[in-house]
């Protein structure tokens, strides 16, 4: 691995350059996701794509947690209703 990345995004993703048998290879890395590209422009586009996955993943997890939390609250309230005094 390269100690000096060629590019570091504002969100912490990196692009490193390596010399391969057939030319340069660019390693794109962002939050445990990585891939290789043949040119720098493709590497930058893929880094943007990988960092976009992180945004959508967080939104989906938040929506699922909110739905699950509401369902759990409704269940607990309905189970406790006969025991609550008014």
N, C-alpha and C positions, 0 to 999 in steps of 0.2 A: 504494500500500500504506500501511497505517496504521503509524505508528511506535509507537503505544501500543496494544498488544492489549487487548481487553476482558477476556480471561481467559487465563491461562497455567497449564497443568497441571504437576504435579510431574515429569512425564516430558519436559517441554519443548514440548509441543504448544500451539498458540495458537488463539484465536478472536478475530477482528477484526470490527468492525461498520462497514458502509458504508451510505450513503443512496442507494438506487436510485430509478428512476423511479416504481415502484409501492410503495415503502416501504423498510424496512430489509433489508439482506442481511448475512448472517454468513458470513465466510470461515473455514473450518476448515483448519488446516495442521498436519501432523505428519510429520516426516522425509521430505520430498520428495513427500508425498501431500497433495492439497488438494481441497476441494469447497465449494460454496456451499449455505447453508440459508436458509429463510425465517424461522425463529424461533430464539431462543436455546436452547430445550430440545432441539430437533432437532440444533442445532450441538453441544451438549454430548454428546449420545448418539453422534453421528457421530465426535467426537473420541475418545471411549472406544473406539469400534469400530476406528478407524484405528490407535490405539496398541496394540490387541489384535492386529492384523495383524502388527505388528513382533515381538511375542512368539512367535507361531506360526511366523513366517517363520524366526526364529533357531533354533527347535527343529528344524524340518524340515531346515535346512541342516546342523546339527550331526549329525543322524541320518545324512544322506547322506554326510557326510565320514567318519564312523565306519565305515559300511559299505564305502565305497570304499577306505579305508585298510586294512581287514582283507583285502579281496580282493587288493589290491596286495601286501600282505605275504605272503599265501598263494602268490601267483604267483611272487614272487621266491624264496621258500623252496623251492618245488617245482623251479624252474629251477636253483637252486644245489645241490640235494641230491646229484646225482651227483658233484659236485666237492668236497664236504666230507668230511673225514676224521673217522672216529670214534675 
